[in-house]
Amino acid sequence: MFALLAAAVAVALATPGSAALAAPEDEGGSKKLRTALEAAAKGYDSAKTKLANSKKRQTQLSAAIAASEAKAKALTAQVDEVAVRAYQMGRISTATMLLNSADPGDFIERVQSLDTLAQMDSGTLVAYRQEIDKAKRAKLAVDAEIKEQQRQVNVMAKRKKDAETALAEVGGGAAGGFVDANSAAAKPAPRNSDGSWPKESCTVKDPTSDGCITPRTLHAYQQARAAGFTRYTVCYSKRASGEHPKGRACDLSSAPGTFEDSAATGDDKEYGDRLAAYYVKNADRLGVMYVIWYRQIWMPSTGWSSYSASGGPSVVHTNHVHLSML
């Protein structure tokens, strides 16, 4: 009887339908570490988006400066003519010009000519002043953008330091990482008009469990499957902390059947390497917060770092790739 029960348990654990039971229960690291990494990653991403927007505005403002200066330069010759004419004619010359009219008709014609000339002079001067003012305002705006860019660069540097400090508690340090130049390009997930990521909650059905995940997490899961990464996966799971209960994380087994209680080797290791590299290459397209695989963690701010948590294959991530989403 005992042998039959043991066999039944073994079959249940190897069955894809037993996702919640087979999912790794301990992702390694502490709740404090995961909170610090999330704050660092989100802060870095926000500063990166603001920096990109500021550079875009600077480019537009620089174009506006060039356009205004070109227009002002083109008007310079006309403005010089206005100045010369004003100097030559003056008030007395204008009055004399009118008084010397031979008849009323000639007088009216000269008045109209002077009015037209005055309008032309006024329009030229106004246009010239407007272009000069536009250029000055744009230059001030560019100076402000340069200051904003430096501020965001400083924020990014601080967030990078925060992540490095948090990772240092679990042996974090520069690592070789996993890169695949042949990784497929994923279809980008939707962003806000300013380039930031929309705030999402656990609102869509998780195809890997009985729970829910965010739309962005679902997109990342579906894109990986479309790229050929179709092995056993569990996204949502009930835990005390982390992204899994929020629907913002997936554990993707390196083995075809389920999560094996041993470090991946051979084809399974190569599969995990390629999967981790795929998510890293498409991090900006999909909204990846970090990737953990084979005792290493990747974040946008730090690149690959060692992640030396202590424990079994699930804890040190040698049997599955962990994906956390922004």
C-alpha positions in Angstrom: 0.0 0.0 0.0 2.8 2.4 0.9 4.5 1.7 -2.4 1.3 2.5 -4.3 0.9 5.8 -2.4 4.5 6.8 -3.1 4.0 6.1 -6.8 0.8 8.2 -6.9 2.6 11.1 -5.2 5.4 10.9 -7.7 3.0 10.9 -10.6 1.1 13.8 -9.2 4.3 15.9 -8.9 5.3 15.1 -12.4 1.9 16.1 -13.9 1.7 19.6 -15.4 -1.7 20.1 -13.8 -0.2 20.1 -10.3 1.4 23.5 -10.8 0.7 25.0 -7.4 2.1 21.9 -5.6 5.2 21.7 -7.8 6.1 25.4 -7.7 9.2 26.4 -5.8 8.2 27.6 -2.3 11.4 29.6 -1.5 12.9 32.0 -4.0 15.9 32.6 -1.9 16.8 35.9 -0.2 14.7 37.8 2.3 11.6 39.9 2.0 13.9 42.9 2.7 16.1 42.0 -0.2 13.1 41.6 -2.6 11.6 44.9 -1.5 15.0 46.7 -1.9 15.4 45.2 -5.4 11.9 46.2 -6.4 12.4 49.8 -5.2 15.8 50.0 -7.0 14.5 48.6 -10.2 11.3 50.7 -10.4 13.3 53.9 -9.4 15.9 53.2 -12.1 13.2 52.5 -14.8 11.3 55.7 -13.9 14.5 57.8 -14.1 15.5 56.2 -17.3 12.1 57.1 -18.9 12.3 60.7 -17.6 15.9 61.0 -19.0 14.8 59.7 -22.4 11.8 62.2 -22.5 14.1 65.0 -21.4 16.6 64.2 -24.2 13.7 64.1 -26.7 12.5 67.6 -25.5 16.0 68.9 -25.8 16.2 67.7 -29.4 12.9 69.5 -30.2 14.0 72.7 -28.4 17.3 72.7 -30.2 15.5 72.4 -33.5 13.2 75.3 -32.5 16.3 77.4 -31.6 17.8 76.7 -35.0 14.6 77.6 -36.8 14.1 80.8 -34.9 17.7 81.9 -35.4 17.4 81.2 -39.2 14.2 83.2 -39.5 15.7 86.1 -37.5 18.8 86.0 -39.7 16.6 86.1 -42.8 14.8 89.2 -41.4 18.0 91.0 -40.5 18.4 92.6 -43.9 14.8 93.8 -43.8 15.3 95.2 -40.3 18.4 97.0 -41.5 16.4 98.6 -44.3 13.7 99.8 -41.8 16.4 101.3 -39.6 18.0 103.2 -42.6 14.6 104.4 -43.8 13.6 105.6 -40.3 16.9 107.5 -40.1 16.6 109.1 -43.6 12.9 110.1 -43.4 12.2 111.0 -39.9 9.1 112.9 -38.8 10.0 116.1 -40.7 10.7 114.4 -43.9 7.4 112.6 -43.8 5.5 115.8 -43.1 7.3 117.5 -45.9 6.5 114.7 -48.2 2.8 115.2 -47.5 2.8 119.0 -47.7 4.5 119.0 -51.1 1.6 117.1 -52.6 0.3 119.0 -55.7 -3.4 118.1 -55.3 -5.7 116.4 -52.8 -5.6 113.1 -54.8 -1.8 113.1 -54.7 -1.9 113.8 -50.9 -4.2 110.8 -50.3 -2.0 108.5 -52.4 1.1 109.6 -50.4 -0.7 109.0 -47.1 -1.7 105.5 -48.2 1.9 104.8 -49.3 3.3 105.9 -46.0 0.7 103.8 -44.1 1.6 100.8 -46.2 5.3 101.4 -45.6 4.7 101.8 -41.8 2.7 98.6 -41.7 5.5 96.8 -43.5 8.1 98.2 -41.2 6.1 97.3 -38.1 5.4 93.8 -39.3 9.1 93.2 -40.0 10.2 94.4 -36.6 7.5 92.4 -34.8 8.4 89.2 -36.6 12.1 89.8 -35.9 11.5 90.4 -32.2 9.2 87.3 -32.0 11.9 85.0 -33.5 14.6 86.4 -31.2 12.3 85.9 -28.2 11.5 82.3 -29.3 15.2 81.5 -29.5 15.9 83.0 -26.1 13.0 81.0 -24.5 14.1 77.8 -26.2 17.7 78.3 -25.0 16.5 78.7 -21.4 14.4 75.6 -21.8 17.3 73.6 -23.1 19.4 74.7 -20.0 16.5 73.5 -17.8 16.4 70.1 -19.6 20.2 69.7 -19.2 19.8 70.2 -15.5 16.9 67.7 -15.5 18.9 65.1 -17.3 21.8 65.4 -14.8 19.3 65.0 -12.0 17.9 61.8 -13.6 21.4 60.5 -14.2 22.1 61.0 -10.5 18.9 59.1 -9.6 19.9 56.2 -11.8 23.3 56.1 -10.3 21.8 56.0 -6.8 19.3 53.3 -7.7 22.2 51.3 -9.2 24.1 51.7 -5.9 21.0 50.7 -4.0 20.7 47.5 -6.0 24.4 46.7 -5.6 24.2 47.2 -1.9 21.1 45.0 -1.5 22.7 42.2 -3.6 26.0 42.5 -1.7 24.1 40.9 1.3 23.7 37.7 -0.8 27.1 37.7 -2.3 26.3 39.9 -5.2 29.1 40.9 -7.5 29.8 41.3 -11.2 29.2 38.0 -13.1 29.4 36.7 -16.6 25.7 36.3 -17.1 23.8 34.7 -20.0 23.7 36.4 -23.4 22.5 35.0 -26.7 23.0 37.2 -29.8 20.4 35.0 -31.6 17.6 35.7 -29.1 14.4 36.5 -30.9 12.9 40.0 -30.6 9.7 40.1 -28.6 6.6 42.2 -29.5 6.7 45.3 -27.2 4.2 45.5 -24.4 1.9 48.6 -24.3 3.4 51.7 -22.6 1.9 55.1 -21.6 2.3 58.0 -24.0 5.2 59.3 -22.0 7.0 56.0 -22.3 6.4 54.8 -18.7 4.8 51.5 -17.9 1.0 51.5 -17.0 0.2 50.5 -13.4 -1.3 47.0 -13.5 -2.7 44.6 -11.0 -3.6 40.9 -11.0 -6.6 41.1 -13.3 -6.2 38.4 -16.0 -6.4 34.6 -15.8 -3.1 32.9 -15.3 -2.8 30.1 -17.9 -0.3 28.3 -15.7 -2.3 28.1 -12.5 -5.7 28.8 -10.9 -4.7 32.3 -10.0 -4.3 35.7 -11.8 -1.5 37.7 -13.3 -1.0 41.2 -14.7 -1.5 41.8 -18.4 2.2 42.6 -18.8 3.2 39.3 -17.2 0.8 37.4 -19.5 2.3 39.2 -22.5 5.9 38.2 -21.4 4.8 34.6 -20.9 3.1 34.4 -24.2 6.0 36.0 -26.1 8.4 33.5 -24.6 6.2 30.7 -25.7 5.9 32.1 -29.2 9.7 32.2 -29.3 9.8 28.4 -28.5 10.2 28.4 -24.7 7.3 26.1 -23.9 8.5 24.1 -21.0 6.7 23.8 -17.6 5.9 27.2 -16.0 4.1 28.5 -12.9 3.4 32.2 -12.5 0.9 32.9 -9.8 1.3 31.2 -6.4 0.3 32.1 -2.8 3.3 33.2 -0.8 4.0 35.6 2.1 5.9 38.1 -0.1 7.4 38.6 -3.5 5.9 39.2 -6.9 4.2 35.8 -7.4 1.1 36.5 -5.3 0.8 39.9 -7.1 0.8 38.1 -10.5 4.1 39.8 -11.5 6.4 36.8 -11.6 6.8 33.4 -13.3 9.0 30.4 -12.5 10.0 28.7 -15.8 11.4 25.2 -15.4 14.5 24.3 -17.3 13.2 20.7 -17.5 10.3 19.7 -19.8 8.1 18.0 -17.2 8.2 19.9 -13.9 10.6 21.5 -11.4 13.3 18.9 -10.7 15.0 18.7 -7.4 18.5 18.9 -9.0 20.6 21.5 -10.9 20.0 21.6 -14.6 22.6 20.0 -16.8 23.1 19.4 -20.5 20.1 20.3 -22.7 18.1 21.6 -19.6 21.0 24.0 -18.7 21.3 25.2 -22.3 17.5 25.8 -22.4 17.7 27.9 -19.2 20.6 29.8 -20.5 18.8 30.7 -23.7 15.5 31.6 -21.8 17.3 33.9 -19.4 19.1 35.6 -22.3 15.8 36.0 -24.1 14.2 37.9 -21.3 17.3 40.0 -20.8 17.5 41.0 -24.4 13.8 41.9 -24.4 13.7 43.5 -21.0 12.9 46.9 -22.3 10.3 45.7 -24.7 8.5 43.5 -22.1 9.0 45.5 -18.8 11.3 43.0 -17.0 12.2 44.0 -13.5 14.8 41.2 -13.0 15.8 37.7 -14.0 17.4 35.1 -11.8 19.0 32.0 -13.2 21.8 29.7 -12.0 23.0 31.7 -9.0 23.0 34.9 -11.0 20.5 37.8 -11.2 20.1 40.4 -13.9 18.7 43.9 -13.4 18.7 46.8 -15.9 20.8 48.9 -13.6 23.5 46.4 -12.7 23.6 43.8 -15.5 24.4 40.2 -14.3 25.5 39.8 -10.7 26.1 36.8 -8.6 23.2 35.7 -6.4 24.5 33.2 -3.9 21.5 32.4 -1.7 21.9 29.1 0.3 19.6 26.2 -0.3 18.4 23.6 -2.8 18.0 24.0 -6.6 14.9 26.1 -6.2 16.5 28.6 -3.9 19.7 29.0 -5.9 17.7 28.9 -9.2 19.5 26.1 -10.9 16.3 24.3 -11.9 14.2 27.2 -13.1 14.5 30.7 -14.4 12.7 33.3 -12.3 11.1 36.3 -14.0 9.9 39.4 -12.1 8.0 42.1 -14.0 7.6 45.9 -13.4 
